[in-house]
Amino acid sequence: VTIWVYEEYYYGPNLFRFRENGFFGAFSLKDNRFAVFTLDMQGGIKVGDPVTKFNQLGFGQLISRGNNHYEFIGCGDAWFDIYHNNGIITTMLCRFPS
């Protein structure tokens, strides 16, 4: 039986989770203080940007998962979920497998 020890850090409504031995495990972004894909696109993608900005990356694919929810396929084995309101990103969640 494996028992994982998690450390969680909040910065405003944003969450960063680390697993055993400090491995980065997940994040949840709910405001525009942090950006993702900053190495792939100047300024990256932030909460408040249109979901369609993911199409400008030149890799990956957005897959609709129902009302106000997309999954972005193309970040290796990470699970990347995008929630939106009328096409504007409200939350980005990313989890890395153990």
ABEGO torsion letter per residue (X at the ends): XBBBBBBBBBBEABBBBBBBGGBBABBBBABAABBBGAAABBGEBBBGBBAAAAAAAGBEBBBBAEBGBBBBBGAEABBBBBBBBGGBBABBBBBBBX
